């Protein structure tokens, strides 16, 4: 199944950090997959949601390396792109993430990412982290399993 097919019936998609990195930094292995996703985003076919955790994660390396241009691209994409919503962590999401951590032994950032997207009523969560497949509360799509 292609990524396009996997998300074609969705209107609200949670996205983990890795797909943003693959897109902005033009990862050759994933480029065709993430391009298909972000074409759907730009056309308004799908709304993407992530948390401020993604913003912190994507900015770390550009700041460390002094890559102002890449930092600007990430900030623009996550904070100023139509149909991409970078959400804060609410107290309800914090509580839900604690439940996810207990139920699935997740790392805190992963549990918070999923909880924020669940709170936004996303129909699925796109990641490349195989360990998140354990989560049953939301459909988890793995980039490596999609063409």
N, C-alpha and C positions, 0 to 999 in steps of 0.2 A: 504494500500500500504506500502511496506517496503521501507526503506531508499535506499537499493540497487536498487530497481525498480525505485524509484524516480530519481536517478542520473544516471541510466544505459545508457541513451541516451545523457548524457552531457559529454563534454570534459573539460569545464572550469567552476569551481564552486567557488563562493565566500563563505567564512565561517566566521561566527561571532565568538566571543570569547568563548562562552559556550561550543561548541563541543570539542574544544581543552582541556578545563578544564576537561570535562567528561572523555576524553581519557587518559590524563596524570595522573589524580588522580583516575582513574578506578572507576568512579561512577557506582555502581551496577545497578541502574535503566536504565541507557543509554548505558552500556558497549557493548551489542550486536549490537546496532545500530551504534555507532561510530567505533567499530571494523570493521564492514562491510565497512564503508566509507574509513577508513585508509588502509584497505587491497587493495581497488581499487586504492588508491593513491600510495601505495608502488609498485603495479604491473604496474603503468603507465597508467592505464585506464582513470584516471582523474587527472587534474591539479587543485590544490586548491590555492586560492588567499585570502589574508587577508591584513589588513593594520597594520602599526606599533602600532596602538591603541590596537590591540589584544596583542601585546608583552607587552605593558605597563600594560594592565589589568591583564594578567596572572602572571606577575612578582611581582605585589604588595603584595599579601599575602605571598608568599615564602620569600620575602625580609623582610617583617614585622615579620615573625615567625622565621627567621634565618634558613630556610630550604634550604640550599645550594644545596642539591641533586635535589630537585624538581625544583629549579631555573635553574639548569644546564639542566634538562630534557626539560623544556619549551624552553630555549634558543636554544638547539640543534634541537628540533622539528621545531621551527619557523624560524630558521636562517640557518640550515644545512641539512634539509631533502629534498631529491630529490622529485620534484613535489609539494612541498609546497613553495609558494612565498609570502613573507611578504614585502609589498610594501610601499614606502613613500607616503606622502600626497602631491600631486602636487597642483599648483594653480588652474588647471582645476577641480580637484576633490573638492577643497575648494569651488569653485563657484557652482558646481553641488550640493554639500551638502547644501549650502545656499538655493538653489531652493527646495531641498527635505524638508528642515526644514519649509520653507514657505508653501509648498503644503500640508505637512502631519503633521506639528507640532511635528517633531521628535527632540529628544535630539541630541546635536552636535556630540557626539561620534558615535551614531547610523547612523546619516546622513553621516558622513565621511566614516564609514565602507562601507556602501552601495555605495557611490559615487566612492570610490577607486575600488571596485569590478566591477562597471559598466564601469569605465574607462579601466579596464583590459578585458572588453568584456565578462565577466562571463555570463553564460546563466541562472543562478539561484543563490540565496543567501540562505544559510542554517543558521538558527538561532533557538533559542528557545524563542524569544521575540515576543509574539503575536501582540504587537502594530505595528510591522513592516509589518504586512500583508496588511496594507493600501497602501503601496507603489505599484504603478502600472508599473513603469519603468523596473522592473526586477521581475522575478518569485521568490516569497519568499516561501521557504520550512520550515515548522515548525517541529522540531524534535519530539515534543509531538504528532504530528499527524501521524507520521510514525512509523511503527513497526520494 
